[in-house]
Amino acid sequence: MAGGVFYVWQLGKQPLVQITMHKWPGYFHAFIAEEKGFFKEEGINVKLQIIEGVDDNLKNFEKNDSVDAAFGLQSDAMLLFSRGVPLKIVYIADFSNGGDVIISQPSIKSIKDLRGKTISVDKLNSFNHIFIVKLLSINGLNESDVKIVPFPASKVPELLSSGAIDAGQTWEPYQSQALAAGYQVLSSTADLPGIITDVLMVKKSFIEERHEDVKKVLRALFKALKFRTENPIAAYAIMANATGVSAGSLKGTILGNIFPDLEHNKRSFNKTDDLTSLYYSGKIISEFFMYKGVISSPINLEELHAPYIVQSLE
């Protein structure tokens, strides 16, 4: 034991780094890093694990001492941090860029037409809810101008069909089902790139004890992104085999997201008035949680972020 942190050792190998994720294709380039030996090239021994549910993955990261890092949503990492979980955000995996959509009745022509209408959101006080509220705001509407109701994203096509909602927030494959039934995409995260961001969160103790290993993990992930771009057929086969998600489904989801490379990651840890800045989007998310009473004081983004990790890479 060193500094209160237990390390798992395997004979003849480097100490193990355990990383978990929920089942979201935006994280699956990590399996390319595993399969192509990029982690090993960097001198790091990584174990990846998929935990089906978003909340289950977060709970496991918080409670399981053997887990060092987890992929997850920026907003969820912020909530964990606000509850006193010692963690740092070190890497941006993706920005939703059309992967999350608002589907509406054909009679609704713009976001402004949603005034007085009912909109479904997958989960209240979540990243989905933040997306809708920000979208309303830039179109001159307040949340009080509409009725927001919680329903699973999978239910949006049937809710539109029954007339229970006028519009709903969803994603693939439910987006395609709704479009096939004659409904329309009213807006998407392409209108607000950065409002929904996926990150890698690392336990603070792990960074303090093994910050060089965190750098090695990130270098391998950037290699994996490059491989996916240059060798898409092989890359999608690797990800599909590792996760049980078909290559077709992976492509459909991945096309709706931006995957920042090293330089883009570095820029996004800077303080700018751009939604792809973790500080700017983080401020919006923190204000939303304050408004909703989810947190009682603003989240300390300076303490949450560890920009020096990615900015030290070349």
Beta strands, then each sheet from edge to edge (+ up, - down):
strand 1: 16-21
strand 2: 45-50
strand 3: 69-73
strand 4: 87-96
strand 5: 101-104
strand 6: 118-121
strand 7: 147-150
strand 8: 167-170
strand 9: 184-188
strand 10: 197-203
strand 11: 257-258
sheet 1: 2+ 1+ 3+ 10- 4+ 11-
sheet 2: 7+ 6+ 8+ 5- 9+
end
